[in-house]
Amino acid sequence: MDMKKAGDLMISLDKYPHIPYWFTLRQAMAEMEHAEFEINGSTCPCRVLLVFDEKYQLLGTVRRRDILRGLEPGFLSNLVLEQRKQFFDAKTDRQAADAGIGKLKHGILERAQRPVSDIMRIIKSTVQYDDHIIRVVYEMVDSNVSVIPVIRDGRVVGAIRSEDVFHEVALFMLE
């Protein structure tokens, strides 16, 4: 069995979820909640969005974890770990805990209006459409990413997920 190339494994850009950098965290979350892929007969949720500028130049990615971290209220992120834990400690005064949760809810709703450009991860690497899967593995591992953009003729044409690369390598290895 021959191992595939990046273009064989990628999800084309017209099917891969992507957003403009000015989208809010709330809009990015809504996009991610509704985005799914049909891969080998299974439906998979989207875990990473591609972020573009107005000229369709790729700027970065946004993961679920990035959005959640971006929603954390500023007052909470400025506290040391022990102080942060107090908001969720069951041994604290219940009324004080409820007041803290109310403050957290308000902070989350406020921070949800931030643009994704505040929290996106800058693209560290890409692969070419004709790159061998071995190159894709190297770039994903070296850059510590689970989604890597695919470039053809200087333009982003799709993205490859680590799940799909892993599956392809497993087919080759376990053949």
Secondary structure, 3 states (H helix, E strand, C coil): CCCCEHHHHCEECCCCCEEECCCEHHHHHHHHHHCEEEECCEEEECCEEEEECCCCCEEEEEEHHHHHHHHCCHHHHCCCHHHHHHCCCCCCCHHHHHHHHHHHHHHHHHHCCCEHHHCCEECCCCEECCCEHHHHHHHHHHHCCCEEEEEECCEEEEEEEHHHHHHHHHHHHCC
